Amino acid sequence: MMIHYQPADGYVADVVPFYWEGVYHAFYLKRREGRGTCYGHVVSRDLVHWEALPDAIDVGEPGEPDHGNCFTGSVIEREGIFHLFYTGHTENNPPLPVETICHATSRDLIHWKKDPANPILRADERWYERDDWRDPLVFWNSDEERYWMLLTARLRTLRTPRRGCIALATSPDLSHWEVHPPLWAPGIAYALECPDTFEAEGRRFLLFSNVETRYRTFQSWKEPLTYLPPTDALDTPRFYAAKAFHADGRHLLAGWVSSNEGEHDKGRWEWGGTMGIVRELVPTSEGHLWVRVPKEVQQAFKTPVLSLNGKLGLTPVVGKWVADPSSIQGIAVDGMALANIPHVPADYRLTASVVLDSGCCGGFLLRLSSTLDTGYQLLIDTARQQALVRSWEAWGDQPTVIERPLMIPEGRPLKVEAYLLGSILEVFFNDRVALTTRVYDHSEGGLGVFALNGSILIQDLEVATL
């Protein structure tokens, strides 16, 4: 399956990424109708083609700690053995807590054997709530010369309901674990889900999820954990519970794009959906964590179908428009400037350089109907310094579906890179900011270009397909 992955017998939820000897192993929580969550498994060598392997682990028997569900965890290798630490979930199964940490091992990453000692770790109620103890992330801490396990937990002693924390357990050998007081208890959320961490550019970065996948940065675990404005979020809430492949110095973020109930734009967001584009994290020495499309995905779109120096087919609708082989310019003297390119494929990669007047809004209309009255609006707002996606309708602008803060350089080009594949739209700006959403109701249509309250200049426009 190309780019995105969803199993035929379920949905992709939290991804547990592991990179080994040139292969990206995406273990994932498989949401199945009427059954507990198991661990699915797909692999890729290029982040484009994904091959399904047998499910890695399934729910346990009645009375076992993972009888209900097998939830998020992590994989680590030690002395030729692969270790999967995961969350066992079982309700109404005394004396077991609802959530405990379980363990399985493998020699080939395909065939796994559960540890007969499961559960191997429970919450220490001196510090933590008994039943919320999950999402173990295990790594070797070279400074401490011990394995560290970061966990999603809730601190008993904080008076705020937002007492989610990152708990810590340590081990010399992956077998004997000691629970410690919390590593980080910021009081910002009910739970800090799916932690992940890595070092880059002389700093350490911590990923976690609550509503959106977020980050913090620091140089020592004993320092305050901070982020740089305008936001700590790495994408919208539609790309969730993301963790990274740590691959030969690269950090590649894998997450899931939630499905909508009934596969309609106004359907309720569901838990689980489709694995999104694996995107590359770009850390900086100052502490930013930018997001861009990896070159492997960019290079997969090999067939240009539209460009400025080809036959564009631009049809002006309102406003003043000037087009030549190097650019398109639309000027909204009063109200909107709108032009349409009617003949584009349903699925494609769009790249363009966009310059907007200060105070102007503009962008693209995706899957625009031939009557110009339905589609999706990808809008860049210079006044509010944000990008958003919303429905395009004849009546007028609709409520925003999804939005992201975006630092838009005044009078300078903004690189826009949009991937419209099936019902998933993923947009990347300046190799820094990502915006992901679902677009179910309109499966095909033209490409519109528009500006409000000023002018838009578009250069380097290209539409390409796989």
C-alpha positions, 0 to 999 in steps of 0.5 A, spaced: 500 500 500 502 506 498 504 512 502 498 511 507 496 504 511 490 502 513 488 494 514 483 491 511 480 488 518 481 494 522 483 501 523 490 504 525 491 507 532 497 509 536 503 507 532 509 504 535 515 505 531 522 501 530 527 502 525 532 496 524 537 494 519 534 499 514 527 497 515 521 501 518 517 497 523 511 500 524 507 496 530 500 499 531 494 498 535 489 495 531 482 497 532 477 492 531 470 492 531 467 487 537 474 485 539 480 488 543 485 492 540 491 487 538 498 489 535 498 490 527 505 490 524 507 493 517 514 494 514 517 499 509 524 500 506 522 507 503 516 510 507 512 509 501 510 502 500 508 498 506 507 491 507 503 487 512 506 482 516 502 477 521 499 481 527 505 481 533 501 480 539 493 479 541 489 480 547 490 475 552 486 470 555 480 471 561 484 473 567 490 475 564 493 482 564 492 484 557 485 480 556 481 487 554 486 490 550 494 491 548 495 498 548 501 503 546 508 501 548 515 501 545 521 496 542 528 495 544 533 491 542 538 488 547 544 482 545 540 480 539 533 479 543 528 484 541 523 486 547 516 489 546 514 493 553 506 494 552 500 496 556 496 491 558 488 493 559 483 489 563 477 491 566 473 488 572 479 483 573 481 483 580 486 483 583 489 486 577 489 494 576 486 496 569 492 498 566 499 494 567 506 494 563 507 487 560 513 484 556 514 480 550 520 478 546 522 476 539 528 474 535 526 476 528 521 482 530 515 477 527 514 472 532 513 474 539 512 470 546 509 474 552 513 474 558 509 469 563 511 474 569 506 479 566 504 484 568 512 486 569 510 493 572 505 496 576 504 503 578 507 505 585 501 508 589 506 512 593 506 517 588 501 514 582 494 513 581 493 505 581 489 504 574 492 509 569 499 506 568 501 506 560 505 507 554 512 505 556 517 508 552 524 504 554 531 507 552 538 506 554 540 512 558 548 513 557 548 518 562 545 514 568 548 507 565 541 504 566 535 503 561 529 508 563 522 507 562 518 513 561 510 512 562 504 515 562 501 516 569 497 520 574 500 523 580 496 522 586 498 528 590 496 534 585 490 537 587 488 539 580 484 534 575 490 536 570 495 531 574 497 527 568 505 526 569 511 522 566 513 517 570 520 514 571 522 506 572 529 504 571 533 497 570 540 495 569 537 489 564 530 490 562 528 485 567 528 488 574 525 494 574 524 500 580 519 505 580 521 512 581 517 519 583 515 522 577 520 525 572 515 531 569 509 533 572 507 540 569 499 540 571 497 541 564 493 535 562 489 529 564 494 525 561 501 526 557 500 520 552 505 516 548 511 519 550 518 519 546 524 522 546 531 523 543 537 527 542 539 532 537 543 538 536 546 538 543 539 538 546 534 533 548 527 533 545 520 529 549 514 528 545 507 527 548 500 527 546 494 530 549 489 533 544 495 534 539 502 531 539 506 536 542 514 537 544 518 539 550 526 541 549 531 541 554 539 540 555 538 536 562 533 532 565 534 536 571 532 542 567 525 545 566 522 543 560 520 548 555 518 549 548 519 555 543 512 559 540 508 560 537 506 553 539 508 546 542 503 542 537 507 538 531 500 538 527 493 538 528 489 534 533 487 529 526 494 527 526 495 523 533 499 519 538 505 520 534 512 517 535 518 517 531 523 512 528 530 514 530 533 512 523 541 513 522 540 520 525 533 522 522 527 522 526 521 520 522 514 521 526 509 516 525 501 517 527 494 516 525 489 520 522 482 519 525 477 517 521 470 520 521 463 516 523 460 514 516 465 517 512 462 524 512 465 531 513 461 532 519 461 525 522 464 524 529 471 523 530 473 516 531 479 513 535 483 510 530 483 511 522 489 511 517 497 511 518 498 518 515 505 520 511 511 519 516 514 526 516 521 528 518 522 532 524 527 537 524 530 539 530 534 546 531 540 548 536 535 553 539 530 548 541 525 548 535 522 542 532 520 543 525 516 538 521 517 537 513 516 531 508 521 526 507 525 526 501 522 519 499 515 521 499 517 527 495 520 523 490 515 518 489 510 523 486 514 522 479 509 524 474 507 532 473 500 533 470 500 540 471 505 546 471 506 553 470 510 552 464 505 547 461 498 548 459 495 550 465 488 551 463 487 557 468 480 560 467 479 567 471 472 568 474 472 574 478 478 579 480 484 581 475 488 575 473 495 575 470 498 569 468 505 567 464 510 561 464 513 563 471 507 566 475 500 567 476 497 573 480 490 575 482 488 581 485 482 582 489 480 590 488 474 589 492 472 583 495 475 576 492 479 574 486 478 567 484 480 563 478 479 555 476 484 550 473 478 545 472 482 539 469 486 536 475 486 529 478 483 527 484 489 525 488 496 529 487 501 532 490 501 540 489 507 544 490 507 552 490 511 558 492 505 563 495 506 571 496 500 574 499 499 582 501 500 584 508 493 583 511 491 579 505 488 572 505 488 567 500 490 560 497 487 554 494 480 551 493 481 543 492 476 539 489 472 545 486 466 543 483 465 545 476 459 549 478 464 552 483 459 552 489 463 546 493 470 544 495 475 545 500 478 552 502 486 551 504 486 558 506 493 562 508 491 568 513 497 573 513 493 578 518 492 572 523 498 568 522 495 562 521 493 556 515 486 553 516 482 548 512 474 549 511 468 547 507 467 551 501 460 553 499 456 558 495 452 561 501 459 563 504 465 561 508 463 556 513 466 554 520 473 552 520 475 545 520 482 545 522 487 550 523 494 551 525 499 557 527 503 559 521 509 565 521 508 568 514 513 572 512 511 579 509 512 580 502 516 573 502 515 567 498 511 561 503 513 554 500 506 550 500 506 542 499 500 539 499 498 532 499 491 530 497 490 522 497 483 519 498 480 522 504 486 525 507 489 532 506 496 533 509 499 540 508 506 542 509 509 550 510 516 552 509 518 545 511 516 547 518 509 546 519 504 541 518 496 541 517 492 534 517 485 533 516 480 529 513 476 531 506 470 526 505 465 529 502 468 531 495 472 526 492 474 530 485 474 536 482 478 542 480 483 546 483 481 554 485 486 559 486 483 565 490 485 572 494 481 576 499 483 583 500 489 584 496 493 580 491 496 573 491 502 571 487 504 564 485 510 561 483 513 554 482 506 551 481 506 544 480 501 538 481 504 531 480 501 524 481 504 517 484 
